[in-house]
Amino acid sequence: MLLYPAIRDLLDKVPSRYMLVNMVANRARKLSSEAEKEGEPLQEKAVSMAINEVASGALTIESAEQGEQPEETGE
């Protein structure tokens, strides 16, 4: 089974696996809670969405530390 994006590609954007896991987990929780508040089902899993945000560069270490929302990529 191949995973996309590959871990090594994500680690080019984040310095450690620990930080990557924490960023993705926090963002996934936030996406889930926002969807629940709005009463809208998510089109894909929250973790997948968060990983894609890291891969696209929308979710960065700085934005995660500051609690900012990543910019919409229009996908």
PDB file with SEQRES, HELIX, SHEET and CRYST1 records, atoms N, CA, C and O in Angstrom:
SEQRES   1 A   75  MET LEU LEU TYR PRO ALA ILE ARG ASP LEU LEU ASP LYS          
SEQRES   2 A   75  VAL PRO SER ARG TYR MET LEU VAL ASN MET VAL ALA ASN          
SEQRES   3 A   75  ARG ALA ARG LYS LEU SER SER GLU ALA GLU LYS GLU GLY          
SEQRES   4 A   75  GLU PRO LEU GLN GLU LYS ALA VAL SER MET ALA ILE ASN          
SEQRES   5 A   75  GLU VAL ALA SER GLY ALA LEU THR ILE GLU SER ALA GLU          
SEQRES   6 A   75  GLN GLY GLU GLN PRO GLU GLU THR GLY GLU                      
HELIX    1 AA1 ILE A    7  LEU A   11  1                                   5    
HELIX    2 AA2 ARG A   17  GLU A   38  1                                  22    
HELIX    3 AA3 ALA A   46  SER A   56  1                                  11    
HELIX    4 AA4 ILE A   61  GLN A   66  1                                   6    
CRYST1    1.000    1.000    1.000  90.00  90.00  90.00 P 1           1          
ATOM      1  N   MET A   1       0.845  -1.177   0.000  1.00  0.00           N  
ATOM      2  CA  MET A   1       0.000   0.000   0.000  1.00  0.00           C  
ATOM      3  C   MET A   1       0.893   1.244   0.000  1.00  0.00           C  
ATOM      4  O   MET A   1       1.794   1.367   0.830  1.00  0.00           O  
ATOM      5  N   LEU A   2       0.645   2.133  -0.905  1.00  0.00           N  
ATOM      6  CA  LEU A   2       1.381   3.389  -0.975  1.00  0.00           C  
ATOM      7  C   LEU A   2       0.585   4.483  -0.289  1.00  0.00           C  
ATOM      8  O   LEU A   2      -0.637   4.554  -0.420  1.00  0.00           O  
ATOM      9  N   LEU A   3       1.276   5.322   0.431  1.00  0.00           N  
ATOM     10  CA  LEU A   3       0.632   6.430   1.106  1.00  0.00           C  
ATOM     11  C   LEU A   3       0.979   7.726   0.398  1.00  0.00           C  
ATOM     12  O   LEU A   3       2.129   7.958   0.025  1.00  0.00           O  
ATOM     13  N   TYR A   4      -0.017   8.558   0.222  1.00  0.00           N  
ATOM     14  CA  TYR A   4       0.222   9.871  -0.339  1.00  0.00           C  
ATOM     15  C   TYR A   4      -0.407  10.889   0.584  1.00  0.00           C  
ATOM     16  O   TYR A   4      -1.558  10.718   0.985  1.00  0.00           O  
ATOM     17  N   PRO A   5       0.284  11.907   0.923  1.00  0.00           N  
ATOM     18  CA  PRO A   5       1.686  12.174   0.633  1.00  0.00           C  
ATOM     19  C   PRO A   5       2.593  11.304   1.504  1.00  0.00           C  
ATOM     20  O   PRO A   5       2.221  10.885   2.600  1.00  0.00           O  
ATOM     21  N   ALA A   6       3.748  11.055   1.000  1.00  0.00           N  
ATOM     22  CA  ALA A   6       4.711  10.224   1.715  1.00  0.00           C  
ATOM     23  C   ALA A   6       5.212  10.941   2.957  1.00  0.00           C  
ATOM     24  O   ALA A   6       5.324  12.167   2.977  1.00  0.00           O  
ATOM     25  N   ILE A   7       5.514  10.165   3.993  1.00  0.00           N  
ATOM     26  CA  ILE A   7       6.019  10.739   5.244  1.00  0.00           C  
ATOM     27  C   ILE A   7       7.267  11.562   5.000  1.00  0.00           C  
ATOM     28  O   ILE A   7       7.418  12.636   5.583  1.00  0.00           O  
ATOM     29  N   ARG A   8       8.160  11.085   4.156  1.00  0.00           N  
ATOM     30  CA  ARG A   8       9.403  11.839   3.925  1.00  0.00           C  
ATOM     31  C   ARG A   8       9.111  13.200   3.286  1.00  0.00           C  
ATOM     32  O   ARG A   8       9.831  14.166   3.536  1.00  0.00           O  
ATOM     33  N   ASP A   9       8.058  13.282   2.463  1.00  0.00           N  
ATOM     34  CA  ASP A   9       7.683  14.572   1.882  1.00  0.00           C  
ATOM     35  C   ASP A   9       7.132  15.509   2.955  1.00  0.00           C  
ATOM     36  O   ASP A   9       7.407  16.708   2.940  1.00  0.00           O  
ATOM     37  N   LEU A  10       6.357  14.959   3.880  1.00  0.00           N  
ATOM     38  CA  LEU A  10       5.817  15.779   4.967  1.00  0.00           C  
ATOM     39  C   LEU A  10       6.922  16.232   5.909  1.00  0.00           C  
ATOM     40  O   LEU A  10       6.882  17.345   6.431  1.00  0.00           O  
ATOM     41  N   LEU A  11       7.909  15.368   6.125  1.00  0.00           N  
ATOM     42  CA  LEU A  11       9.013  15.724   7.024  1.00  0.00           C  
ATOM     43  C   LEU A  11       9.940  16.773   6.415  1.00  0.00           C  
ATOM     44  O   LEU A  11      10.762  17.354   7.123  1.00  0.00           O  
ATOM     45  N   ASP A  12       9.817  17.025   5.101  1.00  0.00           N  
ATOM     46  CA  ASP A  12      10.544  18.144   4.494  1.00  0.00           C  
ATOM     47  C   ASP A  12       9.950  19.473   4.944  1.00  0.00           C  
ATOM     48  O   ASP A  12      10.626  20.502   4.922  1.00  0.00           O  
ATOM     49  N   LYS A  13       8.675  19.446   5.354  1.00  0.00           N  
ATOM     50  CA  LYS A  13       7.978  20.664   5.762  1.00  0.00           C  
ATOM     51  C   LYS A  13       7.941  20.845   7.276  1.00  0.00           C  
ATOM     52  O   LYS A  13       7.761  21.958   7.771  1.00  0.00           O  
ATOM     53  N   VAL A  14       8.112  19.740   8.011  1.00  0.00           N  
ATOM     54  CA  VAL A  14       8.057  19.754   9.475  1.00  0.00           C  
ATOM     55  C   VAL A  14       9.321  19.060   9.979  1.00  0.00           C  
ATOM     56  O   VAL A  14       9.685  18.006   9.458  1.00  0.00           O  
ATOM     57  N   PRO A  15       9.993  19.622  10.973  1.00  0.00           N  
ATOM     58  CA  PRO A  15      11.289  19.085  11.369  1.00  0.00           C  
ATOM     59  C   PRO A  15      11.294  17.729  12.067  1.00  0.00           C  
ATOM     60  O   PRO A  15      12.326  17.058  12.071  1.00  0.00           O  
ATOM     61  N   SER A  16      10.182  17.304  12.655  1.00  0.00           N  
ATOM     62  CA  SER A  16      10.202  16.015  13.355  1.00  0.00           C  
ATOM     63  C   SER A  16       8.860  15.307  13.229  1.00  0.00           C  
ATOM     64  O   SER A  16       7.826  15.939  13.010  1.00  0.00           O  
ATOM     65  N   ARG A  17       8.892  13.996  13.369  1.00  0.00           N  
ATOM     66  CA  ARG A  17       7.658  13.201  13.311  1.00  0.00           C  
ATOM     67  C   ARG A  17       6.740  13.581  14.459  1.00  0.00           C  
ATOM     68  O   ARG A  17       5.525  13.661  14.282  1.00  0.00           O  
ATOM     69  N   TYR A  18       7.301  13.812  15.614  1.00  0.00           N  
ATOM     70  CA  TYR A  18       6.516  14.194  16.784  1.00  0.00           C  
ATOM     71  C   TYR A  18       5.724  15.469  16.499  1.00  0.00           C  
ATOM     72  O   TYR A  18       4.523  15.527  16.763  1.00  0.00           O  
ATOM     73  N   MET A  19       6.382  16.474  15.968  1.00  0.00           N  
ATOM     74  CA  MET A  19       5.711  17.730  15.665  1.00  0.00           C  
ATOM     75  C   MET A  19       4.659  17.538  14.577  1.00  0.00           C  
ATOM     76  O   MET A  19       3.582  18.131  14.644  1.00  0.00           O  
ATOM     77  N   LEU A  20       4.960  16.720  13.584  1.00  0.00           N  
ATOM     78  CA  LEU A  20       4.008  16.427  12.517  1.00  0.00           C  
ATOM     79  C   LEU A  20       2.743  15.787  13.081  1.00  0.00           C  
ATOM     80  O   LEU A  20       1.632  16.200  12.747  1.00  0.00           O  
ATOM     81  N   VAL A  21       2.913  14.787  13.930  1.00  0.00           N  
ATOM     82  CA  VAL A  21       1.759  14.109  14.527  1.00  0.00           C  
ATOM     83  C   VAL A  21       0.929  15.081  15.353  1.00  0.00           C  
ATOM     84  O   VAL A  21      -0.300  15.075  15.272  1.00  0.00           O  
ATOM     85  N   ASN A  22       1.592  15.914  16.146  1.00  0.00           N  
ATOM     86  CA  ASN A  22       0.863  16.880  16.972  1.00  0.00           C  
ATOM     87  C   ASN A  22       0.117  17.907  16.131  1.00  0.00           C  
ATOM     88  O   ASN A  22      -1.037  18.225  16.416  1.00  0.00           O  
ATOM     89  N   MET A  23       0.768  18.426  15.098  1.00  0.00           N  
ATOM     90  CA  MET A  23       0.111  19.401  14.223  1.00  0.00           C  
ATOM     91  C   MET A  23      -1.123  18.799  13.561  1.00  0.00           C  
ATOM     92  O   MET A  23      -2.194  19.404  13.563  1.00  0.00           O  
ATOM     93  N   VAL A  24      -0.967  17.611  12.998  1.00  0.00           N  
ATOM     94  CA  VAL A  24      -2.065  16.964  12.290  1.00  0.00           C  
ATOM     95  C   VAL A  24      -3.205  16.632  13.252  1.00  0.00           C  
ATOM     96  O   VAL A  24      -4.373  16.855  12.931  1.00  0.00           O  
ATOM     97  N   ALA A  25      -2.872  16.105  14.421  1.00  0.00           N  
ATOM     98  CA  ALA A  25      -3.909  15.736  15.388  1.00  0.00           C  
ATOM     99  C   ALA A  25      -4.691  16.959  15.859  1.00  0.00           C  
ATOM    100  O   ALA A  25      -5.919  16.923  15.927  1.00  0.00           O  
ATOM    101  N   ASN A  26      -3.990  18.029  16.183  1.00  0.00           N  
ATOM    102  CA  ASN A  26      -4.675  19.247  16.633  1.00  0.00           C  
ATOM    103  C   ASN A  26      -5.564  19.826  15.538  1.00  0.00           C  
ATOM    104  O   ASN A  26      -6.697  20.229  15.802  1.00  0.00           O  
ATOM    105  N   ARG A  27      -5.058  19.866  14.326  1.00  0.00           N  
ATOM    106  CA  ARG A  27      -5.848  20.412  13.221  1.00  0.00           C  
ATOM    107  C   ARG A  27      -7.058  19.525  12.927  1.00  0.00           C  
ATOM    108  O   ARG A  27      -8.142  20.032  12.641  1.00  0.00           O  
ATOM    109  N   ALA A  28      -6.877  18.209  12.995  1.00  0.00           N  
ATOM    110  CA  ALA A  28      -7.983  17.284  12.737  1.00  0.00           C  
ATOM    111  C   ALA A  28      -9.081  17.464  13.791  1.00  0.00           C  
ATOM    112  O   ALA A  28     -10.266  17.457  13.460  1.00  0.00           O  
ATOM    113  N   ARG A  29      -8.690  17.625  15.049  1.00  0.00           N  
ATOM    114  CA  ARG A  29      -9.681  17.866  16.102  1.00  0.00           C  
ATOM    115  C   ARG A  29     -10.447  19.155  15.843  1.00  0.00           C  
ATOM    116  O   ARG A  29     -11.663  19.217  16.023  1.00  0.00           O  
ATOM    117  N   LYS A  30      -9.722  20.175  15.419  1.00  0.00           N  
ATOM    118  CA  LYS A  30     -10.370  21.466  15.151  1.00  0.00           C  
ATOM    119  C   LYS A  30     -11.337  21.358  13.974  1.00  0.00           C  
ATOM    120  O   LYS A  30     -12.443  21.896  14.028  1.00  0.00           O  
ATOM    121  N   LEU A  31     -10.923  20.664  12.909  1.00  0.00           N  
ATOM    122  CA  LEU A  31     -11.802  20.472  11.759  1.00  0.00           C  
ATOM    123  C   LEU A  31     -13.066  19.711  12.153  1.00  0.00           C  
ATOM    124  O   LEU A  31     -14.167  20.061  11.727  1.00  0.00           O  
ATOM    125  N   SER A  32     -12.903  18.672  12.968  1.00  0.00           N  
ATOM    126  CA  SER A  32     -14.046  17.872  13.407  1.00  0.00           C  
ATOM    127  C   SER A  32     -15.007  18.683  14.258  1.00  0.00           C  
ATOM    128  O   SER A  32     -16.222  18.605  14.078  1.00  0.00           O  
ATOM    129  N   SER A  33     -14.465  19.457  15.180  1.00  0.00           N  
ATOM    130  CA  SER A  33     -15.342  20.237  16.053  1.00  0.00           C  
ATOM    131  C   SER A  33     -16.054  21.344  15.281  1.00  0.00           C  
ATOM    132  O   SER A  33     -17.221  21.628  15.553  1.00  0.00           O  
ATOM    133  N   GLU A  34     -15.372  21.978  14.317  1.00  0.00           N  
ATOM    134  CA  GLU A  34     -16.020  23.003  13.494  1.00  0.00           C  
ATOM    135  C   GLU A  34     -17.150  22.406  12.659  1.00  0.00           C  
ATOM    136  O   GLU A  34     -18.217  23.007  12.532  1.00  0.00           O  
ATOM    137  N   ALA A  35     -16.917  21.240  12.098  1.00  0.00           N  
ATOM    138  CA  ALA A  35     -17.945  20.585  11.290  1.00  0.00           C  
ATOM    139  C   ALA A  35     -19.134  20.195  12.156  1.00  0.00           C  
ATOM    140  O   ALA A  35     -20.282  20.299  11.722  1.00  0.00           O  
ATOM    141  N   GLU A  36     -18.865  19.746  13.375  1.00  0.00           N  
ATOM    142  CA  GLU A  36     -19.939  19.367  14.278  1.00  0.00           C  
ATOM    143  C   GLU A  36     -20.770  20.578  14.686  1.00  0.00           C  
ATOM    144  O   GLU A  36     -21.997  20.500  14.742  1.00  0.00           O  
ATOM    145  N   LYS A  37     -20.101  21.709  14.975  1.00  0.00           N  
ATOM    146  CA  LYS A  37     -20.804  22.937  15.339  1.00  0.00           C  
ATOM    147  C   LYS A  37     -21.704  23.415  14.205  1.00  0.00           C  
ATOM    148  O   LYS A  37     -22.827  23.861  14.442  1.00  0.00           O  
ATOM    149  N   GLU A  38     -21.206  23.320  12.969  1.00  0.00           N  
ATOM    150  CA  GLU A  38     -21.956  23.774  11.809  1.00  0.00           C  
ATOM    151  C   GLU A  38     -22.994  22.757  11.355  1.00  0.00           C  
ATOM    152  O   GLU A  38     -23.866  23.070  10.544  1.00  0.00           O  
ATOM    153  N   GLY A  39     -22.897  21.544  11.878  1.00  0.00           N  
ATOM    154  CA  GLY A  39     -23.844  20.507  11.504  1.00  0.00           C  
ATOM    155  C   GLY A  39     -23.632  19.974  10.099  1.00  0.00           C  
ATOM    156  O   GLY A  39     -24.553  19.429   9.490  1.00  0.00           O  
ATOM    157  N   GLU A  40     -22.428  20.129   9.587  1.00  0.00           N  
ATOM    158  CA  GLU A  40     -22.106  19.661   8.243  1.00  0.00           C  
ATOM    159  C   GLU A  40     -21.200  18.440   8.317  1.00  0.00           C  
ATOM    160  O   GLU A  40     -20.220  18.445   9.062  1.00  0.00           O  
ATOM    161  N   PRO A  41     -21.511  17.398   7.556  1.00  0.00           N  
ATOM    162  CA  PRO A  41     -20.599  16.245   7.544  1.00  0.00           C  
ATOM    163  C   PRO A  41     -19.340  16.576   6.743  1.00  0.00           C  
ATOM    164  O   PRO A  41     -19.384  17.342   5.780  1.00  0.00           O  
ATOM    165  N   LEU A  42     -18.228  15.991   7.153  1.00  0.00           N  
ATOM    166  CA  LEU A  42     -16.971  16.187   6.428  1.00  0.00           C  
ATOM    167  C   LEU A  42     -16.963  15.298   5.194  1.00  0.00           C  
ATOM    168  O   LEU A  42     -17.454  14.170   5.240  1.00  0.00           O  
ATOM    169  N   GLN A  43     -16.414  15.793   4.093  1.00  0.00           N  
ATOM    170  CA  GLN A  43     -16.354  15.034   2.856  1.00  0.00           C  
ATOM    171  C   GLN A  43     -15.305  13.933   2.907  1.00  0.00           C  
ATOM    172  O   GLN A  43     -15.420  12.927   2.207  1.00  0.00           O  
ATOM    173  N   GLU A  44     -14.282  14.124   3.736  1.00  0.00           N  
ATOM    174  CA  GLU A  44     -13.249  13.113   3.934  1.00  0.00           C  
ATOM    175  C   GLU A  44     -12.835  13.148   5.393  1.00  0.00           C  
ATOM    176  O   GLU A  44     -13.262  14.031   6.137  1.00  0.00           O  
ATOM    177  N   LYS A  45     -12.019  12.211   5.806  1.00  0.00           N  
ATOM    178  CA  LYS A  45     -11.602  12.148   7.201  1.00  0.00           C  
ATOM    179  C   LYS A  45     -10.801  13.388   7.582  1.00  0.00           C  
ATOM    180  O   LYS A  45     -10.021  13.915   6.789  1.00  0.00           O  
ATOM    181  N   ALA A  46     -11.012  13.835   8.808  1.00  0.00           N  
ATOM    182  CA  ALA A  46     -10.352  15.050   9.286  1.00  0.00           C  
ATOM    183  C   ALA A  46      -8.831  14.904   9.269  1.00  0.00           C  
ATOM    184  O   ALA A  46      -8.126  15.862   8.951  1.00  0.00           O  
ATOM    185  N   VAL A  47      -8.323  13.730   9.605  1.00  0.00           N  
ATOM    186  CA  VAL A  47      -6.876  13.517   9.602  1.00  0.00           C  
ATOM    187  C   VAL A  47      -6.331  13.641   8.177  1.00  0.00           C  
ATOM    188  O   VAL A  47      -5.273  14.233   7.968  1.00  0.00           O  
ATOM    189  N   SER A  48      -7.046  13.089   7.204  1.00  0.00           N  
ATOM    190  CA  SER A  48      -6.624  13.204   5.797  1.00  0.00           C  
ATOM    191  C   SER A  48      -6.608  14.657   5.358  1.00  0.00           C  
ATOM    192  O   SER A  48      -5.694  15.092   4.657  1.00  0.00           O  
ATOM    193  N   MET A  49      -7.617  15.403   5.770  1.00  0.00           N  
ATOM    194  CA  MET A  49      -7.668  16.822   5.414  1.00  0.00           C  
ATOM    195  C   MET A  49      -6.485  17.578   6.016  1.00  0.00           C  
ATOM    196  O   MET A  49      -5.875  18.414   5.349  1.00  0.00           O  
ATOM    197  N   ALA A  50      -6.163  17.286   7.275  1.00  0.00           N  
ATOM    198  CA  ALA A  50      -5.048  17.958   7.947  1.00  0.00           C  
ATOM    199  C   ALA A  50      -3.723  17.597   7.295  1.00  0.00           C  
ATOM    200  O   ALA A  50      -2.867  18.464   7.114  1.00  0.00           O  
ATOM    201  N   ILE A  51      -3.541  16.332   6.940  1.00  0.00           N  
ATOM    202  CA  ILE A  51      -2.308  15.907   6.265  1.00  0.00           C  
ATOM    203  C   ILE A  51      -2.176  16.614   4.922  1.00  0.00           C  
ATOM    204  O   ILE A  51      -1.086  17.056   4.559  1.00  0.00           O  
ATOM    205  N   ASN A  52      -3.270  16.725   4.186  1.00  0.00           N  
ATOM    206  CA  ASN A  52      -3.226  17.413   2.894  1.00  0.00           C  
ATOM    207  C   ASN A  52      -2.894  18.890   3.068  1.00  0.00           C  
ATOM    208  O   ASN A  52      -2.232  19.479   2.213  1.00  0.00           O  
ATOM    209  N   GLU A  53      -3.347  19.494   4.167  1.00  0.00           N  
ATOM    210  CA  GLU A  53      -3.005  20.895   4.438  1.00  0.00           C  
ATOM    211  C   GLU A  53      -1.502  21.051   4.689  1.00  0.00           C  
ATOM    212  O   GLU A  53      -0.895  22.025   4.245  1.00  0.00           O  
ATOM    213  N   VAL A  54      -0.917  20.107   5.388  1.00  0.00           N  
ATOM    214  CA  VAL A  54       0.539  20.152   5.612  1.00  0.00           C  
ATOM    215  C   VAL A  54       1.261  19.980   4.281  1.00  0.00           C  
ATOM    216  O   VAL A  54       2.204  20.713   3.981  1.00  0.00           O  
ATOM    217  N   ALA A  55       0.816  19.013   3.486  1.00  0.00           N  
ATOM    218  CA  ALA A  55       1.467  18.734   2.202  1.00  0.00           C  
ATOM    219  C   ALA A  55       1.385  19.919   1.253  1.00  0.00           C  
ATOM    220  O   ALA A  55       2.330  20.182   0.510  1.00  0.00           O  
ATOM    221  N   SER A  56       0.271  20.633   1.268  1.00  0.00           N  
ATOM    222  CA  SER A  56       0.105  21.766   0.355  1.00  0.00           C  
ATOM    223  C   SER A  56       0.782  23.036   0.864  1.00  0.00           C  
ATOM    224  O   SER A  56       0.940  24.006   0.122  1.00  0.00           O  
ATOM    225  N   GLY A  57       1.180  23.021   2.133  1.00  0.00           N  
ATOM    226  CA  GLY A  57       1.820  24.207   2.707  1.00  0.00           C  
ATOM    227  C   GLY A  57       0.835  25.144   3.369  1.00  0.00           C  
ATOM    228  O   GLY A  57       1.229  26.199   3.866  1.00  0.00           O  
ATOM    229  N   ALA A  58      -0.445  24.784   3.389  1.00  0.00           N  
ATOM    230  CA  ALA A  58      -1.447  25.633   4.023  1.00  0.00           C  
ATOM    231  C   ALA A  58      -1.336  25.599   5.542  1.00  0.00           C  
ATOM    232  O   ALA A  58      -1.615  26.599   6.204  1.00  0.00           O  
ATOM    233  N   LEU A  59      -0.931  24.462   6.104  1.00  0.00           N  
ATOM    234  CA  LEU A  59      -0.726  24.335   7.539  1.00  0.00           C  
ATOM    235  C   LEU A  59       0.776  24.278   7.788  1.00  0.00           C  
ATOM    236  O   LEU A  59       1.458  23.347   7.359  1.00  0.00           O  
ATOM    237  N   THR A  60       1.274  25.284   8.483  1.00  0.00           N  
ATOM    238  CA  THR A  60       2.706  25.369   8.772  1.00  0.00           C  
ATOM    239  C   THR A  60       2.925  25.337  10.277  1.00  0.00           C  
ATOM    240  O   THR A  60       1.976  25.426  11.055  1.00  0.00           O  
ATOM    241  N   ILE A  61       4.162  25.213  10.673  1.00  0.00           N  
ATOM    242  CA  ILE A  61       4.490  25.207  12.100  1.00  0.00           C  
ATOM    243  C   ILE A  61       4.047  26.518  12.734  1.00  0.00           C  
ATOM    244  O   ILE A  61       3.470  26.520  13.821  1.00  0.00           O  
ATOM    245  N   GLU A  62       4.309  27.617  12.068  1.00  0.00           N  
ATOM    246  CA  GLU A  62       3.957  28.934  12.609  1.00  0.00           C  
ATOM    247  C   GLU A  62       2.455  29.077  12.783  1.00  0.00           C  
ATOM    248  O   GLU A  62       1.995  29.559  13.818  1.00  0.00           O  
ATOM    249  N   SER A  63       1.682  28.663  11.782  1.00  0.00           N  
ATOM    250  CA  SER A  63       0.234  28.800  11.894  1.00  0.00           C  
ATOM    251  C   SER A  63      -0.316  27.855  12.955  1.00  0.00           C  
ATOM    252  O   SER A  63      -1.278  28.196  13.643  1.00  0.00           O  
ATOM    253  N   ALA A  64       0.279  26.671  13.097  1.00  0.00           N  
ATOM    254  CA  ALA A  64      -0.172  25.723  14.112  1.00  0.00           C  
ATOM    255  C   ALA A  64       0.126  26.251  15.512  1.00  0.00           C  
ATOM    256  O   ALA A  64      -0.701  26.112  16.413  1.00  0.00           O  
ATOM    257  N   GLU A  65       1.296  26.853  15.703  1.00  0.00           N  
ATOM    258  CA  GLU A  65       1.666  27.384  17.011  1.00  0.00           C  
ATOM    259  C   GLU A  65       0.799  28.569  17.400  1.00  0.00           C  
ATOM    260  O   GLU A  65       0.506  28.765  18.580  1.00  0.00           O  
ATOM    261  N   GLN A  66       0.387  29.358  16.419  1.00  0.00           N  
ATOM    262  CA  GLN A  66      -0.420  30.533  16.694  1.00  0.00           C  
ATOM    263  C   GLN A  66      -1.911  30.221  16.695  1.00  0.00           C  
ATOM    264  O   GLN A  66      -2.725  31.077  17.043  1.00  0.00           O  
ATOM    265  N   GLY A  67      -2.272  29.009  16.312  1.00  0.00           N  
ATOM    266  CA  GLY A  67      -3.679  28.622  16.291  1.00  0.00           C  
ATOM    267  C   GLY A  67      -4.446  29.212  15.132  1.00  0.00           C  
ATOM    268  O   GLY A  67      -5.673  29.294  15.176  1.00  0.00           O  
ATOM    269  N   GLU A  68      -3.738  29.624  14.093  1.00  0.00           N  
ATOM    270  CA  GLU A  68      -4.390  30.218  12.924  1.00  0.00           C  
ATOM    271  C   GLU A  68      -5.016  29.146  12.051  1.00  0.00           C  
ATOM    272  O   GLU A  68      -4.613  27.983  12.066  1.00  0.00           O  
ATOM    273  N   GLN A  69      -6.011  29.572  11.293  1.00  0.00           N  
ATOM    274  CA  GLN A  69      -6.631  28.697  10.291  1.00  0.00           C  
ATOM    275  C   GLN A  69      -5.777  28.750   9.042  1.00  0.00           C  
ATOM    276  O   GLN A  69      -5.347  29.831   8.641  1.00  0.00           O  
ATOM    277  N   PRO A  70      -5.517  27.598   8.410  1.00  0.00           N  
ATOM    278  CA  PRO A  70      -4.803  27.626   7.139  1.00  0.00           C  
ATOM    279  C   PRO A  70      -5.673  28.249   6.054  1.00  0.00           C  
ATOM    280  O   PRO A  70      -6.902  28.200   6.115  1.00  0.00           O  
ATOM    281  N   GLU A  71      -5.013  28.831   5.068  1.00  0.00           N  
ATOM    282  CA  GLU A  71      -5.760  29.436   3.971  1.00  0.00           C  
ATOM    283  C   GLU A  71      -6.385  28.347   3.113  1.00  0.00           C  
ATOM    284  O   GLU A  71      -5.815  27.270   2.935  1.00  0.00           O  
ATOM    285  N   GLU A  72      -7.565  28.646   2.587  1.00  0.00           N  
ATOM    286  CA  GLU A  72      -8.251  27.704   1.705  1.00  0.00           C  
ATOM    287  C   GLU A  72      -7.487  27.607   0.393  1.00  0.00           C  
ATOM    288  O   GLU A  72      -7.070  28.619  -0.171  1.00  0.00           O  
ATOM    289  N   THR A  73      -7.308  26.378  -0.087  1.00  0.00           N  
ATOM    290  CA  THR A  73      -6.569  26.188  -1.325  1.00  0.00           C  
ATOM    291  C   THR A  73      -7.501  26.068  -2.523  1.00  0.00           C  
ATOM    292  O   THR A  73      -7.039  26.035  -3.664  1.00  0.00           O  
ATOM    293  N   GLY A  74      -8.807  26.001  -2.280  1.00  0.00           N  
ATOM    294  CA  GLY A  74      -9.754  25.939  -3.378  1.00  0.00           C  
ATOM    295  C   GLY A  74      -9.871  24.582  -4.030  1.00  0.00           C  
ATOM    296  O   GLY A  74     -10.329  24.480  -5.168  1.00  0.00           O  
ATOM    297  N   GLU A  75      -9.464  23.531  -3.327  1.00  0.00           N  
ATOM    298  CA  GLU A  75      -9.517  22.185  -3.904  1.00  0.00           C  
ATOM    299  C   GLU A  75     -10.881  21.581  -3.740  1.00  0.00           C  
ATOM    300  O   GLU A  75     -11.110  20.449  -4.167  1.00  0.00           O  
TER     301      GLU A  75                                                      
END                                                                             
